[in-house]
Amino acid sequence: MRNRPIPGSSGLVREMSLLGDPLLHRACEDVTEFGPSLARLVEDMFATMYAAQGVGLAANQIGVPLKVFVYDCPDDDDVRHLGHVVNPELVEADGLTVRGPEGCLSLPGLEAGTERFDHAVVEGFTTTGEPVRIVGTGWFARCLQHECDHLEGRVYTDRLTGLRRSRALRAARRAPWARKDAL
């Protein structure tokens, strides 16, 4: 996927970083400048997420090492949650631990049962610098934790252990998109 405009959107679809890209495995930097360029980045992230048919996207997944993510994700009650967070901090992750299927736009076509808490709270800012607090349960809590992991330089396969991890990484090495030099 290359950078390209999509009809009906002001954002550009950006190229997706794939597992093995060094940027996915490094912690991102705090955003220090709020304004039009940050708003454009968020628009591009939404366009890219929608084009890839995802429910969340972190900035480093499109090659930008900043702490920003977007989401359009339902919870377990099918309530839609739509928004973005700049400089997010996962301030709560608790409740039941649930192993559920998890995929990632940076590992297209793959998924593995991954343990996550069923409740999460993220605090951060909007593109204009206004504070936000997002509370998620169920599937949406999984999304919030997943995107915060990305910004800390982790992908969901880093949370897997044993046979589940071996199988996921083997599948990634065999995938048509795999960077043979990085896996």
N, CA, C and O of each residue as an XYZ file, in Angstrom:
732
protein
N       0.850     -1.161      0.000
C       0.000      0.000      0.000
C       0.899      1.227      0.000
O       1.782      1.349      0.849
N       0.689      2.113     -0.918
C       1.464      3.349     -1.021
C       0.590      4.529     -0.603
O      -0.635      4.417     -0.543
N       1.225      5.651     -0.317
C       0.469      6.847      0.035
C      -0.426      7.229     -1.137
O       0.052      7.403     -2.258
N      -1.735      7.360     -0.875
C      -2.677      7.735     -1.919
C      -3.929      8.318     -1.275
O      -4.311      7.914     -0.177
N      -4.576      9.278     -1.965
C      -5.826      9.814     -1.422
C      -6.949      8.800     -1.616
O      -6.913      7.991     -2.544
N      -7.951      8.850     -0.730
C      -9.120      8.004     -0.944
C     -10.337      8.903     -1.111
O     -10.444      9.933     -0.444
N     -11.252      8.525     -1.994
C     -12.435      9.346     -2.248
C     -13.231      9.581     -0.966
O     -13.384      8.676     -0.145
N     -13.731     10.794     -0.805
C     -14.565     11.121      0.342
C     -13.796     11.367      1.622
O     -14.403     11.505      2.684
N     -12.470     11.426      1.552
C     -11.658     11.635      2.744
C     -10.641     12.728      2.481
O     -10.168     12.896      1.357
N     -10.311     13.462      3.520
C      -9.267     14.470      3.362
C      -7.902     13.884      3.704
O      -6.882     14.557      3.550
N      -7.875     12.633      4.167
C      -6.615     12.012      4.544
C      -6.004     11.190      3.423
O      -6.676     10.809      2.465
N      -4.709     10.926      3.568
C      -3.987     10.055      2.648
C      -3.848      8.671      3.252
O      -3.622      8.530      4.454
N      -3.982      7.664      2.428
C      -3.687      6.310      2.870
C      -2.173      6.159      2.809
O      -1.559      6.350      1.759
N      -1.591      5.818      3.931
C      -0.138      5.706      4.023
C       0.292      4.250      3.971
O      -0.499      3.345      4.235
N       1.548      4.039      3.631
C       2.105      2.691      3.581
C       2.197      2.130      4.995
O       2.592      2.830      5.927
N       1.826      0.847      5.146
C       1.806      0.196      6.449
C       3.176     -0.391      6.772
O       3.784     -1.055      5.933
N       3.660     -0.145      7.985
C       4.874     -0.801      8.473
C       4.508     -2.228      8.873
O       3.477     -2.455      9.506
N       5.349     -3.179      8.503
C       5.075     -4.582      8.770
C       6.025     -5.138      9.822
O       7.101     -4.588     10.058
N       5.615     -6.233     10.447
C       6.428     -6.872     11.473
C       7.864     -7.002     10.978
O       8.108     -7.444      9.855
N       8.801     -6.614     11.822
C      10.206     -6.623     11.452
C      10.738     -5.229     11.192
O      11.947     -5.008     11.258
N       9.848     -4.275     10.895
C      10.274     -2.895     10.712
C      10.782     -2.395     12.068
O      10.055     -2.466     13.059
N      12.015     -1.891     12.126
C      12.571     -1.454     13.410
C      11.708     -0.435     14.149
O      11.728     -0.393     15.379
N      10.957      0.382     13.426
C      10.118      1.398     14.060
C       9.019      0.782     14.930
O       8.590      1.385     15.914
N       8.568     -0.414     14.567
C       7.531     -1.084     15.360
C       8.076     -1.614     16.682
O       7.301     -1.958     17.574
N       9.373     -1.684     16.816
C       9.991     -2.303     17.986
C      10.744     -1.295     18.848
O      11.603     -1.665     19.649
N      10.410     -0.006     18.674
C      10.992      1.081     19.472
C       9.866      1.910     20.071
O       8.830      2.123     19.440
N      10.081      2.370     21.283
C       9.099      3.261     21.900
C       9.018      4.568     21.108
O      10.030      5.093     20.645
N       7.814      5.070     20.967
C       7.590      6.322     20.238
C       7.861      7.529     21.133
O       7.961      7.411     22.354
N       7.976      8.674     20.502
C       8.260      9.926     21.203
C       6.962     10.685     21.487
O       5.984     10.578     20.747
N       6.980     11.451     22.574
C       5.833     12.299     22.891
C       5.638     13.350     21.809
O       6.605     13.845     21.229
N       4.388     13.686     21.542
C       4.051     14.796     20.663
C       4.272     16.076     21.458
O       3.801     16.193     22.589
N       4.974     17.021     20.885
C       5.231     18.297     21.560
C       4.582     19.476     20.852
O       4.443     20.551     21.437
N       4.182     19.284     19.592
C       3.540     20.362     18.842
C       2.142     19.931     18.418
O       1.972     18.957     17.683
N       1.150     20.669     18.891
C      -0.235     20.412     18.539
C      -0.629     21.427     17.478
O      -0.165     22.566     17.504
N      -1.472     21.025     16.558
C      -1.894     21.958     15.522
C      -2.230     21.263     14.230
O      -2.506     20.063     14.220
N      -2.210     22.019     13.112
C      -2.663     21.498     11.820
C      -1.899     20.264     11.329
O      -2.514     19.356     10.768
N      -0.590     20.207     11.522
C       0.146     19.037     11.013
C      -0.219     17.781     11.798
O      -0.258     16.691     11.226
N      -0.486     17.912     13.086
C      -0.929     16.768     13.885
C      -2.333     16.341     13.458
O      -2.617     15.146     13.367
N      -3.202     17.303     13.197
C      -4.558     16.986     12.725
C      -4.501     16.249     11.389
O      -5.268     15.312     11.169
N      -3.589     16.665     10.486
C      -3.435     15.972      9.190
C      -2.940     14.542      9.398
O      -3.396     13.620      8.722
N      -2.013     14.359     10.329
C      -1.533     13.010     10.628
C      -2.692     12.123     11.086
O      -2.816     10.983     10.637
N      -3.528     12.634     11.966
C      -4.676     11.856     12.460
C      -5.631     11.535     11.310
O      -6.141     10.417     11.233
N      -5.883     12.491     10.416
C      -6.733     12.223      9.243
C      -6.130     11.113      8.383
O      -6.845     10.217      7.934
N      -4.817     11.170      8.153
C      -4.141     10.127      7.372
C      -4.241      8.774      8.060
O      -4.409      7.744      7.408
N      -4.137      8.787      9.382
C      -4.222      7.527     10.121
C      -5.615      6.917      9.996
O      -5.747      5.708      9.803
N      -6.651      7.741     10.104
C      -8.008      7.218      9.911
C      -8.171      6.660      8.500
O      -8.703      5.563      8.329
N      -7.726      7.397      7.496
C      -7.852      6.929      6.110
C      -7.133      5.602      5.924
O      -7.652      4.696      5.272
N      -5.949      5.487      6.491
C      -5.165      4.257      6.353
C      -5.832      3.102      7.091
O      -5.912      1.991      6.566
N      -6.312      3.363      8.309
C      -6.989      2.326      9.090
C      -8.228      1.821      8.348
O      -8.449      0.613      8.263
N      -9.030      2.732      7.816
C     -10.239      2.316      7.102
C      -9.902      1.550      5.826
O     -10.552      0.554      5.510
N      -8.898      2.006      5.099
C      -8.509      1.318      3.862
C      -8.033     -0.105      4.156
O      -8.234     -1.011      3.347
N      -7.400     -0.296      5.317
C      -6.901     -1.625      5.697
C      -7.946     -2.433      6.468
O      -7.693     -3.576      6.849
N      -9.109     -1.845      6.694
C     -10.212     -2.491      7.396
C      -9.843     -2.880      8.823
O     -10.136     -3.982      9.285
N      -9.190     -1.940      9.506
C      -8.817     -2.157     10.895
C      -9.738     -1.420     11.846
O     -10.620     -0.670     11.426
N      -9.518     -1.645     13.151
C     -10.291     -0.969     14.193
C      -9.418     -0.041     15.032
O      -9.926      0.682     15.888
N      -8.106     -0.058     14.791
C      -7.186      0.814     15.498
C      -5.891      0.914     14.711
O      -5.552      0.013     13.944
N      -5.167      2.012     14.901
C      -3.893      2.195     14.213
C      -3.027      3.146     15.014
O      -3.469      4.224     15.412
N      -1.787      2.738     15.248
C      -0.805      3.583     15.926
C       0.075      4.261     14.882
O       0.292      3.721     13.797
N       0.583      5.451     15.216
C       1.360      6.241     14.259
C       2.593      5.499     13.755
O       2.954      5.637     12.586
N       3.243      4.720     14.607
C       4.440      4.018     14.129
C       4.106      2.947     13.098
O       5.003      2.472     12.401
N       2.857      2.560     12.983
C       2.460      1.593     11.959
C       2.456      2.217     10.564
O       2.389      1.504      9.563
N       2.528      3.544     10.499
C       2.663      4.210      9.198
C       3.973      4.990      9.137
O       4.105      5.941      8.367
N       4.929      4.583      9.949
C       6.272      5.146      9.864
C       6.506      6.449     10.605
O       7.509      7.124     10.370
N       5.594      6.813     11.495
C       5.729      8.067     12.249
C       5.962      7.707     13.715
O       5.063      7.160     14.353
N       7.140      7.997     14.267
C       7.469      7.552     15.624
C       6.931      8.461     16.743
O       7.661      8.816     17.668
N       5.653      8.828     16.646
C       5.020      9.691     17.643
C       3.921      8.943     18.384
O       3.315      8.019     17.841
N       3.667      9.343     19.619
C       2.634      8.711     20.446
C       1.252      9.238     20.065
O       0.744     10.196     20.648
N       0.666      8.585     19.073
C      -0.678      8.918     18.593
C      -1.330      7.625     18.136
O      -0.692      6.812     17.468
N      -2.602      7.425     18.491
C      -3.348      6.347     17.851
C      -4.779      6.770     17.600
O      -5.312      7.670     18.250
N      -5.392      6.087     16.625
C      -6.792      6.304     16.272
C      -7.536      4.992     16.448
O      -6.936      3.917     16.456
N      -8.851      5.096     16.589
C      -9.653      3.885     16.750
C     -11.080      4.123     16.249
O     -11.596      5.240     16.293
N     -11.685      3.064     15.784
C     -13.105      3.001     15.450
C     -13.488      1.565     15.745
O     -13.464      0.710     14.860
N     -13.840      1.307     16.989
C     -13.919     -0.059     17.500
C     -15.164     -0.254     18.357
O     -15.476      0.594     19.194
N     -15.873     -1.351     18.162
C     -17.006     -1.642     19.037
C     -16.532     -2.305     20.330
O     -15.447     -2.883     20.397
N     -17.378     -2.203     21.348
C     -17.125     -2.988     22.552
C     -17.948     -4.271     22.466
O     -18.550     -4.551     21.430
N     -17.977     -5.033     23.519
C     -18.699     -6.310     23.487
C     -20.219     -6.145     23.383
O     -20.923     -7.093     23.038
N     -20.722     -4.951     23.678
C     -22.157     -4.674     23.538
C     -22.476     -4.033     22.193
O     -23.588     -3.552     21.975
N     -21.488     -4.028     21.288
C     -21.609     -3.474     19.948
C     -21.831     -1.960     19.945
O     -22.426     -1.414     19.016
N     -21.345     -1.287     20.997
C     -21.353      0.176     21.036
C     -20.076      0.645     20.342
O     -18.975      0.210     20.681
N     -20.239      1.534     19.372
C     -19.106      2.026     18.586
C     -18.346      3.116     19.349
O     -18.944      4.036     19.906
N     -17.008      2.990     19.360
C     -16.130      3.982     19.962
C     -15.221      4.508     18.855
O     -14.535      3.734     18.187
N     -15.219      5.823     18.664
C     -14.501      6.461     17.569
C     -13.708      7.636     18.115
O     -14.260      8.494     18.803
N     -12.408      7.681     17.811
C     -11.625      8.811     18.270
C     -10.139      8.642     18.048
O      -9.687      7.769     17.308
N      -9.401      9.499     18.709
C      -7.938      9.473     18.636
C      -7.394      9.887     19.999
O      -8.098     10.505     20.797
N      -6.142      9.542     20.255
C      -5.475      9.938     21.494
C      -4.036     10.313     21.167
O      -3.338      9.580     20.467
N      -3.605     11.442     21.671
C      -2.235     11.913     21.527
C      -1.556     11.758     22.889
O      -2.139     12.097     23.918
N      -0.340     11.253     22.892
C       0.414     10.989     24.117
C      -0.391     10.156     25.115
O      -0.508     10.522     26.284
N      -0.949      9.028     24.646
C      -1.778      8.216     25.538
C      -0.963      7.550     26.636
O       0.206      7.204     26.467
N      -1.630      7.390     27.754
C      -1.059      6.641     28.865
C      -2.122      5.655     29.332
O      -3.245      6.046     29.651
N      -1.764      4.384     29.369
C      -2.662      3.354     29.885
C      -2.610      3.454     31.401
O      -1.644      3.011     32.022
N      -3.654      4.040     32.004
C      -3.641      4.284     33.447
C      -4.313      3.169     34.234
O      -4.079      3.032     35.435
N      -5.142      2.375     33.574
C      -5.753      1.206     34.210
C      -5.882      0.099     33.183
O      -6.258      0.336     32.035
N      -5.569     -1.094     33.604
C      -5.835     -2.313     32.826
C      -6.073     -3.374     33.881
O      -5.142     -3.849     34.531
N      -7.351     -3.741     34.041
C      -7.680     -4.670     35.113
C      -8.960     -5.426     34.781
O      -9.476     -5.359     33.666
N      -9.450     -6.140     35.770
C     -10.631     -6.962     35.570
C     -10.218     -8.364     35.192
O      -9.112     -8.806     35.501
N     -11.105     -9.049     34.530
C     -10.807    -10.401     34.082
C      -9.747    -10.392     32.996
O      -9.691     -9.474     32.178
N      -8.914    -11.411     32.990
C      -7.982    -11.603     31.883
C      -8.672    -12.536     30.903
O      -9.109    -13.627     31.267
N      -8.764    -12.097     29.665
C      -9.476    -12.863     28.636
C      -8.512    -13.148     27.495
O      -7.849    -12.243     26.988
N      -8.438    -14.428     27.091
C      -7.670    -14.767     25.897
C      -8.636    -14.748     24.725
O      -9.625    -15.481     24.698
N      -8.332    -13.903     23.768
C      -9.196    -13.788     22.603
C      -8.378    -13.606     21.351
O      -7.184    -13.312     21.421
N      -9.011    -13.778     20.196
C      -8.295    -13.625     18.933
C      -7.847    -12.175     18.762
O      -8.615    -11.236     18.970
N      -6.599    -12.026     18.381
C      -6.067    -10.689     18.161
C      -5.256    -10.701     16.881
O      -4.460    -11.609     16.639
N      -5.468     -9.690     16.075
C      -4.717     -9.517     14.850
C      -4.110     -8.132     14.850
O      -4.239     -7.381     15.817
N      -3.447     -7.802     13.755
C      -2.766     -6.513     13.678
C      -2.575     -6.149     12.210
O      -2.260     -7.007     11.387
N      -2.764     -4.888     11.892
C      -2.572     -4.441     10.516
C      -1.120     -4.573     10.074
O      -0.841     -4.597      8.875
N      -0.196     -4.659     11.021
C       1.220     -4.848     10.690
C       1.602     -6.322     10.562
O       2.755     -6.643     10.274
N       0.647     -7.207     10.773
C       0.812     -8.648     10.549
C      -0.422     -9.128      9.787
O      -1.185     -9.941     10.308
N      -0.629     -8.643      8.573
C      -1.888     -8.895      7.855
C      -2.186    -10.380      7.667
O      -1.329    -11.172      7.273
N      -3.432    -10.719      7.967
C      -3.901    -12.081      7.759
C      -3.596    -13.042      8.894
O      -3.998    -14.204      8.829
N      -2.901    -12.599      9.927
C      -2.556    -13.477     11.035
C      -3.305    -13.063     12.295
O      -3.626    -11.889     12.485
N      -3.577    -14.038     13.147
C      -4.121    -13.731     14.456
C      -3.777    -14.868     15.402
O      -3.501    -15.992     14.982
N      -3.799    -14.547     16.689
C      -3.505    -15.547     17.714
C      -4.256    -15.184     18.984
O      -4.509    -14.009     19.251
N      -4.610    -16.190     19.758
C      -5.242    -15.972     21.050
C      -4.271    -15.251     21.965
O      -3.199    -15.769     22.277
N      -4.645    -14.054     22.396
C      -3.776    -13.194     23.195
C      -4.512    -12.775     24.457
O      -5.683    -12.399     24.402
N      -3.833    -12.838     25.588
C      -4.454    -12.449     26.846
C      -4.414    -10.939     27.026
O      -3.380    -10.294     26.853
N      -5.583    -10.395     27.383
C      -5.721     -8.961     27.683
C      -6.730     -8.815     28.813
O      -7.575     -9.685     29.022
N      -6.631     -7.705     29.539
C      -7.641     -7.395     30.536
C      -8.914     -6.939     29.840
O      -8.861     -6.406     28.732
N     -10.065     -7.148     30.487
C     -11.337     -6.764     29.864
C     -11.780     -5.349     30.235
O     -12.903     -4.950     29.925
N     -10.909     -4.592     30.894
C     -11.198     -3.197     31.239
C      -9.905     -2.407     31.093
O      -8.850     -2.833     31.563
N      -9.996     -1.254     30.438
C      -8.809     -0.411     30.264
C      -9.220      1.054     30.256
O     -10.295      1.415     29.777
N      -8.341      1.884     30.795
C      -8.542      3.330     30.792
C      -7.281      3.975     30.245
O      -6.172      3.695     30.700
N      -7.471      4.844     29.259
C      -6.364      5.565     28.647
C      -6.626      7.055     28.817
O      -7.737      7.537     28.600
N      -5.581      7.771     29.208
C      -5.663      9.231     29.291
C      -4.650      9.828     28.337
O      -3.572      9.270     28.133
N      -4.993     10.952     27.758
C      -4.108     11.632     26.822
C      -4.721     12.945     26.400
O      -5.375     13.622     27.194
N      -4.507     13.308     25.136
C      -4.937     14.607     24.627
C      -5.521     14.464     23.226
O      -5.294     13.466     22.542
N      -6.276     15.479     22.812
C      -6.760     15.569     21.442
C      -5.696     16.282     20.604
O      -4.662     16.696     21.129
N      -5.947     16.422     19.315
C      -4.996     17.124     18.442
C      -4.873     18.606     18.789
O      -3.911     19.261     18.389
N      -5.843     19.133     19.532
C      -5.778     20.541     19.946
C      -5.223     20.699     21.353
O      -5.134     21.817     21.860
N      -4.848     19.591     21.994
C      -4.252     19.653     23.320
C      -5.230     19.546     24.473
O      -4.846     19.718     25.629
N      -6.505     19.260     24.170
C      -7.504     19.091     25.228
C      -7.340     17.708     25.857
O      -7.141     16.730     25.136
N      -7.419     17.604     27.200
C      -7.289     16.290     27.846
C      -8.481     15.385     27.519
O      -9.615     15.850     27.407
N      -8.205     14.093     27.369
C      -9.252     13.092     27.159
C      -8.995     11.894     28.062
O      -7.857     11.583     28.411
N     -10.065     11.246     28.422
C     -10.017     10.000     29.209
C     -10.952      9.022     28.524
O     -12.139      9.307     28.362
N     -10.436      7.886     28.127
C     -11.219      6.895     27.401
C     -11.292      5.628     28.240
O     -10.271      5.098     28.678
N     -12.512      5.152     28.456
C     -12.737      3.930     29.225
C     -13.249      2.880     28.265
O     -14.202      3.119     27.523
N     -12.616      1.712     28.275
C     -13.037      0.642     27.389
C     -13.248     -0.659     28.129
O     -12.558     -0.965     29.101
N     -14.215     -1.417     27.649
C     -14.447     -2.764     28.166
C     -14.462     -3.736     27.000
O     -14.683     -3.348     25.852
N     -14.227     -4.997     27.307
C     -14.308     -6.044     26.300
C     -13.380     -5.816     25.123
O     -12.192     -5.537     25.290
N     -13.945     -5.940     23.925
C     -13.168     -5.823     22.684
C     -12.479     -4.473     22.580
O     -11.334     -4.389     22.136
N     -13.182     -3.399     22.993
C     -12.599     -2.058     22.938
C     -11.434     -1.924     23.924
O     -10.451     -1.254     23.611
N     -11.520     -2.537     25.088
C     -10.397     -2.529     26.040
C      -9.186     -3.211     25.414
O      -8.055     -2.756     25.587
N      -9.419     -4.297     24.692
C      -8.336     -5.000     23.988
C      -7.680     -4.055     22.976
O      -6.454     -3.994     22.881
N      -8.491     -3.330     22.234
C      -7.975     -2.376     21.240
C      -7.102     -1.309     21.902
O      -6.007     -1.017     21.422
N      -7.581     -0.731     22.994
C      -6.819      0.309     23.683
C      -5.462     -0.211     24.154
O      -4.445      0.465     23.995
N      -5.448     -1.409     24.730
C      -4.197     -2.000     25.206
C      -3.261     -2.307     24.038
O      -2.054     -2.080     24.125
N      -3.821     -2.823     22.951
C      -3.050     -3.163     21.756
C      -2.350     -1.920     21.195
O      -1.157     -1.960     20.894
N      -3.091     -0.821     21.058
C      -2.508      0.395     20.482
C      -1.483      1.022     21.424
O      -0.460      1.526     20.961
N      -1.730      1.003     22.717
C      -0.730      1.504     23.671
C       0.538      0.670     23.598
O       1.639      1.214     23.681
N       0.401     -0.650     23.443
C       1.575     -1.515     23.261
C       2.395     -1.061     22.056
O       3.619     -0.952     22.141
N       1.723     -0.796     20.935
C       2.435     -0.349     19.730
C       3.316      0.857     20.033
O       4.473      0.906     19.615
N       2.776      1.815     20.748
C       3.510      3.045     20.999
C       4.674      2.845     21.964
O       5.550      3.701     22.078
N       4.676      1.711     22.657
C       5.801      1.352     23.527
C       6.783      0.420     22.815
O       7.748     -0.044     23.423
N       6.542      0.143     21.528
C       7.454     -0.690     20.748
C       7.160     -2.173     20.818
O       8.046     -2.993     20.579
N       5.920     -2.530     21.144
C       5.536     -3.948     21.225
C       4.420     -4.261     20.227
O       3.580     -3.414     19.926
N       4.431     -5.489     19.725
C       3.322     -6.007     18.924
C       2.712     -7.161     19.708
O       3.329     -7.676     20.640
N       1.508     -7.568     19.337
C       0.811     -8.558     20.141
C       1.575     -9.873     20.256
O       1.428    -10.578     21.255
N       2.388    -10.220     19.259
C       3.154    -11.470     19.346
C       4.159    -11.435     20.491
O       4.587    -12.488     20.966
N       4.542    -10.244     20.941
C       5.442    -10.135     22.092
C       4.775    -10.611     23.374
O       5.465    -10.946     24.337
N       3.464    -10.648     23.407
C       2.720    -11.095     24.586
C       2.471    -12.602     24.588
O       2.037    -13.165     25.594
N       2.747    -13.248     23.462
C       2.518    -14.692     23.364
C       3.687    -15.455     23.967
O       4.806    -14.947     24.032
N       3.420    -16.672     24.404
C       4.472    -17.528     24.949
C       4.333    -18.936     24.370
O       3.301    -19.304     23.807
N       5.401    -19.702     24.527
C       5.376    -21.118     24.193
C       4.989    -21.410     22.758
O       5.400    -20.720     21.826
N       4.186    -22.452     22.607
C       3.773    -22.930     21.294
C       2.973    -21.879     20.526
O       3.120    -21.749     19.311
N       2.126    -21.129     21.237
C       1.320    -20.092     20.577
C       2.245    -19.046     19.929
O       1.986    -18.604     18.809
N       3.309    -18.654     20.620
C       4.267    -17.672     20.073
C       5.033    -18.276     18.904
O       5.192    -17.631     17.868
N       5.510    -19.511     19.060
C       6.257    -20.176     17.981
C       5.432    -20.272     16.709
O       5.925    -19.996     15.616
N       4.174    -20.665     16.858
C       3.302    -20.807     15.682
C       3.039    -19.459     15.009
O       3.050    -19.363     13.782
N       2.802    -18.417     15.812
C       2.529    -17.089     15.243
C       3.749    -16.559     14.491
O       3.613    -16.014     13.395
N       4.934    -16.716     15.070
C       6.139    -16.204     14.407
C       6.489    -17.026     13.173
O       6.989    -16.481     12.188
N       6.233    -18.324     13.216
C       6.453    -19.162     12.030
C       5.519    -18.722     10.907
O       5.939    -18.603      9.756
N       4.258    -18.483     11.242
C       3.292    -18.013     10.237
C       3.729    -16.658      9.671
O       3.581    -16.409      8.475
N       4.262    -15.790     10.522
C       4.725    -14.477     10.055
C       5.905    -14.631      9.100
O       5.978    -13.938      8.086
N       6.820    -15.529      9.419
C       7.982    -15.751      8.531
C       7.541    -16.275      7.169
O       8.175    -15.979      6.157
N       6.471    -17.044      7.134
C       5.989    -17.660      5.886
C       5.018    -16.779      5.106
O       4.669    -17.084      3.966
N       4.589    -15.696      5.724
C       3.603    -14.821      5.070
C       4.216    -14.150      3.841
O       5.413    -13.862      3.835
N       3.428    -13.898      2.815
C       3.944    -13.281      1.594
C       4.518    -11.885      1.815
O       5.340    -11.426      1.023
N       4.101    -11.209      2.871
C       4.586     -9.858      3.154
C       5.821     -9.842      4.039
O       6.373     -8.772      4.297
N       6.267    -10.993      4.508
C       7.351    -11.066      5.501
C       8.641    -10.437      5.004
O       9.028    -10.599      3.846
N       9.288     -9.726      5.891
C      10.628     -9.194      5.630
C      11.579    -10.286      6.071
O      11.834    -10.444      7.265
N      12.096    -11.025      5.142
C      12.926    -12.192      5.431
C      14.171    -11.836      6.241
O      14.671    -12.659      7.007
N      14.671    -10.611      6.072
C      15.883    -10.196      6.797
C      15.582     -9.814      8.237
O      16.507     -9.726      9.044
N      14.319     -9.583      8.589
C      13.993     -9.059      9.902
C      13.384    -10.087     10.844
O      13.312     -9.843     12.049
N      12.950    -11.215     10.334
C      12.291    -12.185     11.196
C      13.216    -13.330     11.426
O      12.864    -14.275     12.131
